[in-house]
Amino acid sequence: MSDADVVIVGDGPTGLSAALLLEKNGQDTIVLGEDETPMHQARLLNILGIEDEDGTPFMERAREQARSFGADLREARVTGAGETNGSFVAETEDGDTVTGDRLVLATGTDRSLAEDLDLAMDGDVIEADKEGFTSREGVLAGGWAIRPHKVQAANSIGDGASIALSILSAEAGEPVHDFDIAD
Ligand SMILES: Cc1cc2nc3c(=O)[nH]c(=O)nc-3n(C[C@H](O)[C@H](O)[C@H](O)COP(=O)(O)OP(=O)(O)OC[C@H]3O[C@@H](n4cnc5c(N)ncnc54)[C@H](O)[C@@H]3O)c2cc1C
């Protein structure tokens, strides 16, 4: 029995964006991380719709927004990852294990878990297509984990959304858009 439909390792813009969309669409999602994103050093002048804001309040709002849809954000450092009987397992520093039907790596520049999962790499970044699929079925990745350069909050948020839509589409057996219509 899985703890969650989707386990996300990493609580930066990529992981939180994926978590929000997944939970919004009924996928039970656990996010493991320590809120150590470099976004805390950023002054955001480059995100559409945000005029000028430091990264810390932006991330606080993002965490709260993901939680408000039901995402389970847990403070934990993941030290190992693997697959057992068709479920993915994330092992934390504290000795806990969290399992999921799918695993998302949104770990920024720390790509060490890719080795545990035997993922194909492109140099020192995880190889993934534009939908977030890696070389291993059930494992998706995005953001700084898959980009050597040219990474910013906006394309990380976009990668998280692509990952979520890929998972939702796989579940639905047809492409999913997640459009909402204003009154
Ligand atoms: C100094 C600086 C300033 C920046 N300023 C800007 C800016 O002004 N505008 C902009 O758009 N971008 C800026 N960026 C870039 C921006 O921070 C990144 O594009 C963005 O954070 C990438 O998001 P991500 O979610 O892919 O990775 P990250 O934000 O790096 O998130 C990864 C998260 O996963 C966690 N993690 C990693 N491994 C594990 C593990 N094993 N277990 C648990 N948790 C784990 C990390 O602690 C981190 O919290 C800046 C970057 C730096 C370094």
The ligand as a Tripos MOL2 file, in Angstrom:
@<TRIPOS>MOLECULE
LIG
   53    58     1     0     0
SMALL
NO_CHARGES

@<TRIPOS>ATOM
      1 C1         21.9860   33.4680   -5.6220 C.3       1 LIG1
      2 C2         20.8460   33.0870   -6.5260 C.ar      1 LIG1
      3 C3         19.9310   34.0250   -6.9080 C.ar      1 LIG1
      4 C4         18.8930   33.6970   -7.7710 C.ar      1 LIG1
      5 N1         18.0160   34.6660   -8.1580 N.ar      1 LIG1
      6 C5         17.0300   34.3600   -8.9990 C.ar      1 LIG1
      7 C6         16.1310   35.3680   -9.4340 C.ar      1 LIG1
      8 O1         16.2170   36.5340   -9.0670 O.2       1 LIG1
      9 N2         15.1300   34.9980  -10.2810 N.ar      1 LIG1
     10 C7         14.9740   33.7250  -10.7380 C.ar      1 LIG1
     11 O2         14.0600   33.4560  -11.4950 O.2       1 LIG1
     12 N3         15.8150   32.7500  -10.3300 N.ar      1 LIG1
     13 C8         16.8330   33.0410   -9.4850 C.ar      1 LIG1
     14 N4         17.7060   32.0680   -9.1040 N.ar      1 LIG1
     15 C9         17.5320   30.7180   -9.6600 C.3       1 LIG1
     16 C10        16.4330   29.9520   -8.8980 C.3       1 LIG1
     17 O3         16.7730   29.9030   -7.5390 O.3       1 LIG1
     18 C11        16.3030   28.5590   -9.5030 C.3       1 LIG1
     19 O4         15.9600   28.6760  -10.8660 O.3       1 LIG1
     20 C12        15.2200   27.7440   -8.8400 C.3       1 LIG1
     21 O5         15.3980   27.7250   -7.4430 O.3       1 LIG1
     22 C13        15.2300   26.3070   -9.3650 C.3       1 LIG1
     23 O6         14.1440   25.6420   -8.7780 O.3       1 LIG1
     24 P1         14.1490   24.0720   -8.5020 P.3       1 LIG1
     25 O7         12.9010   23.7840   -7.7680 O.co2     1 LIG1
     26 O8         14.4080   23.3390   -9.7530 O.co2     1 LIG1
     27 O9         15.4030   23.7970   -7.5710 O.3       1 LIG1
     28 P2         15.7080   24.3850   -6.1190 P.3       1 LIG1
     29 O10        15.0550   25.6840   -5.9320 O.co2     1 LIG1
     30 O11        17.1810   24.2750   -5.9460 O.co2     1 LIG1
     31 O12        14.9650   23.3950   -5.1420 O.3       1 LIG1
     32 C14        15.4610   22.1260   -4.8470 C.3       1 LIG1
     33 C15        15.0580   21.8040   -3.4310 C.3       1 LIG1
     34 O13        15.2650   20.4150   -3.1940 O.3       1 LIG1
     35 C16        15.9110   20.2510   -1.9620 C.3       1 LIG1
     36 N5         16.6320   18.9740   -2.0140 N.ar      1 LIG1
     37 C17        17.6680   18.6360   -2.8140 C.ar      1 LIG1
     38 N6         18.0430   17.3750   -2.5650 N.ar      1 LIG1
     39 C18        17.2310   16.9180   -1.5880 C.ar      1 LIG1
     40 C19        17.1260   15.6790   -0.8760 C.ar      1 LIG1
     41 N7         17.9580   14.6690   -1.1450 N.pl3     1 LIG1
     42 N8         16.1780   15.5470    0.0850 N.ar      1 LIG1
     43 C20        15.3180   16.5670    0.3500 C.ar      1 LIG1
     44 N9         15.3760   17.7740   -0.2830 N.ar      1 LIG1
     45 C21        16.3240   17.9360   -1.2380 C.ar      1 LIG1
     46 C22        16.8100   21.4730   -1.8470 C.3       1 LIG1
     47 O14        17.1840   21.7030   -0.5040 O.3       1 LIG1
     48 C23        15.8790   22.5520   -2.3880 C.3       1 LIG1
     49 O15        15.0440   23.0690   -1.3860 O.3       1 LIG1
     50 C24        18.7570   32.3660   -8.2470 C.ar      1 LIG1
     51 C25        19.6780   31.4000   -7.8530 C.ar      1 LIG1
     52 C26        20.7110   31.7340   -7.0030 C.ar      1 LIG1
     53 C27        21.6910   30.6780   -6.6000 C.3       1 LIG1
@<TRIPOS>BOND
     1     1     2 1
     2     2     3 ar
     3     2    52 ar
     4     3     4 ar
     5     4     5 ar
     6     4    50 ar
     7     5     6 ar
     8     6     7 ar
     9     6    13 1
    10     7     8 2
    11     7     9 ar
    12     9    10 ar
    13    10    11 2
    14    10    12 ar
    15    12    13 ar
    16    13    14 ar
    17    14    15 1
    18    14    50 ar
    19    15    16 1
    20    16    17 1
    21    16    18 1
    22    18    19 1
    23    18    20 1
    24    20    21 1
    25    20    22 1
    26    22    23 1
    27    23    24 1
    28    24    25 2
    29    24    26 1
    30    24    27 1
    31    27    28 1
    32    28    29 2
    33    28    30 1
    34    28    31 1
    35    31    32 1
    36    32    33 1
    37    33    34 1
    38    33    48 1
    39    34    35 1
    40    35    36 1
    41    35    46 1
    42    36    37 ar
    43    36    45 ar
    44    37    38 ar
    45    38    39 ar
    46    39    40 ar
    47    39    45 ar
    48    40    41 1
    49    40    42 ar
    50    42    43 ar
    51    43    44 ar
    52    44    45 ar
    53    46    47 1
    54    46    48 1
    55    48    49 1
    56    50    51 ar
    57    51    52 ar
    58    52    53 1
@<TRIPOS>SUBSTRUCTURE
     1 LIG1         1 GROUP 0 **** ****
